[in-house]
Each structure stands twice: as structure tokens, then as C-alpha cells.
């Protein structure tokens, strides 16, 4: 039913927000994906942006922009940012994007832990 799917989506989103809050307490975090969800999350929760060293996005139109006091960088700039964690904040095609980002990290020898926005084997968003 529509209600059941909406509730499931809400629960997954809350779990993801909890994960974000946990890891955003860690220094040197990059977020991958300058999404509307991310902008709303940062705005709503008034996150301590000093722990976020940047947002990575493949869209050239977003690069260089500021989202809630966080600058958006291209993937090519991630090595110079040197994050400890990279949190995937992409809502569509989670599994393939995770694989793509994981491959990018490995190919570029980036020493960071990649976290995926998936719980119990299912994406937060459809």
C-alpha cells in the first residue's frame, strides 16, 4: 500500500539521518552528492559544518557552489581534501553509484572509508 511504502521510506530516512549525525561528529568528512535531501538535512539539523571538509559532486554546475557553508568540489579534488570518511548522500541508483564511487576511490588510491545510504539491503529512496 501507499501508506506502508511511505512509512518504510520514512523509517529508512530516519535511520540514514541518524547515521549522518553520527559520522558528522567525526573530523574530516566528505559528503558525496550535493542533493536536495542533503541540503534540507544540513539546514534542518544545523549540523556542525566544521567537520565537513567538502561535498563532492560530479555535476559541473554544482561544483564551486556553497551548500549550508560547505563548498562543492569535483571528484578530481577529493585527494587534496584527504577525508577520513566519505558519506554517500545520493538517493537514486544507490547500488551502482556506490560501486562507481568505490571504484573511483580505489583507482585514485584515496585512503577513506565509504559509507552507503542503505539499510537492511534496501535503499532509503526508490
C-alpha positions as CSV (number, residue, x, y, z in Angstrom):
1,X,0.0,0.0,0.0
2,X,1.0,3.6,-0.4
3,X,0.9,4.2,3.4
4,X,3.1,1.2,4.1
5,X,5.7,2.3,1.4
6,X,5.7,5.9,2.8
7,X,6.2,4.6,6.3
8,X,9.0,2.3,5.2
9,X,10.7,5.2,3.3
10,X,10.3,7.5,6.4
11,X,11.9,4.9,8.7
12,X,14.8,4.4,6.3
13,X,15.3,8.1,6.0
14,X,15.4,8.5,9.8
15,X,18.0,5.7,10.1
16,X,20.1,7.4,7.5
17,X,19.8,10.8,9.2
18,X,21.0,9.1,12.5
19,X,24.0,7.6,10.6
20,X,24.8,11.0,9.1
21,X,24.6,12.7,12.5
22,X,26.9,10.0,14.0
23,X,29.6,10.3,11.3
24,X,29.3,14.1,11.0
25,X,30.7,14.2,14.6
26,X,33.9,12.9,13.1
27,X,36.5,15.2,11.8
28,X,37.4,15.2,8.1
29,X,34.2,14.0,6.4
30,X,33.3,14.5,2.8
31,X,29.8,14.0,1.5
32,X,29.3,12.6,-2.0
33,X,26.3,14.0,-3.7
34,X,25.0,17.6,-3.5
35,X,21.4,16.5,-3.3
36,X,18.3,18.4,-2.3
37,X,18.0,15.8,0.6
38,X,21.5,16.8,1.8
39,X,20.8,20.5,1.7
40,X,17.5,20.1,3.6
41,X,19.2,17.7,6.1
42,X,22.0,20.1,6.8
43,X,19.6,23.1,7.1
44,X,17.1,21.3,9.3
45,X,19.7,19.8,11.7
46,X,22.1,22.8,11.9
47,X,25.0,20.3,11.6
48,X,28.4,21.4,12.8
49,X,29.9,22.1,9.4
50,X,33.4,22.3,10.7
51,X,33.6,18.5,10.5
52,X,32.6,18.6,6.8
53,X,35.6,19.4,4.6
54,X,33.5,19.4,1.4
55,X,30.8,18.0,-0.7
56,X,31.8,16.0,-3.8
57,X,29.6,16.1,-6.9
58,X,30.1,15.0,-10.5
59,X,27.8,17.7,-11.8
60,X,30.0,20.6,-13.0
61,X,27.1,23.1,-12.5
62,X,27.1,22.3,-8.7
63,X,30.9,22.4,-8.3
64,X,32.2,25.6,-6.6
65,X,28.8,26.4,-5.1
66,X,28.2,26.6,-1.3
67,X,25.6,24.4,0.4
68,X,25.0,25.3,4.0
69,X,28.5,26.7,4.4
70,X,30.0,23.6,2.6
71,X,31.8,24.0,-0.7
72,X,31.0,21.6,-3.5
73,X,34.1,20.1,-5.2
74,X,34.7,17.8,-8.2
75,X,35.7,14.2,-7.7
76,X,39.2,15.1,-9.0
77,X,39.7,17.4,-6.0
78,X,38.9,14.7,-3.3
79,X,42.5,13.6,-2.9
80,X,43.6,17.1,-1.8
81,X,40.7,17.2,0.7
82,X,42.0,14.0,2.3
83,X,38.8,12.8,4.0
84,X,38.7,10.1,6.7
85,X,35.1,9.2,5.7
86,X,33.1,9.7,2.6
87,X,29.3,9.5,3.1
88,X,27.3,8.7,0.1
89,X,24.3,11.1,0.0
90,X,22.9,10.1,-3.3
91,X,19.2,9.0,-3.4
92,X,19.0,7.4,-6.8
93,X,20.7,4.2,-8.1
94,X,22.4,3.7,-4.8
95,X,24.0,0.3,-5.5
96,X,25.6,1.3,-8.8
97,X,26.7,4.7,-7.5
98,X,28.2,3.0,-4.5
99,X,30.2,0.7,-6.8
100,X,31.2,3.6,-9.0
101,X,32.4,5.7,-6.1
102,X,34.1,2.7,-4.5
103,X,36.0,2.1,-7.8
104,X,36.9,5.8,-8.1
105,X,38.4,5.7,-4.5
106,X,40.4,2.5,-5.3
107,X,41.7,3.7,-8.6
108,X,42.8,7.1,-7.2
109,X,44.3,5.4,-4.0
110,X,42.2,7.6,-1.7
111,X,42.5,6.4,1.9
112,X,38.9,6.9,3.1
113,X,36.0,4.8,4.3
114,X,33.0,4.9,2.1
115,X,29.6,4.6,3.8
116,X,26.5,3.7,1.8
117,X,22.9,5.1,2.5
118,X,21.3,1.6,2.5
119,X,19.8,-0.3,5.4
120,X,18.8,-3.9,5.6
121,X,19.7,-4.3,2.0
122,X,17.2,-1.8,0.7
123,X,17.7,1.8,-0.4
124,X,16.2,4.7,1.6
125,X,14.6,6.0,-1.6
126,X,13.1,4.3,-4.6
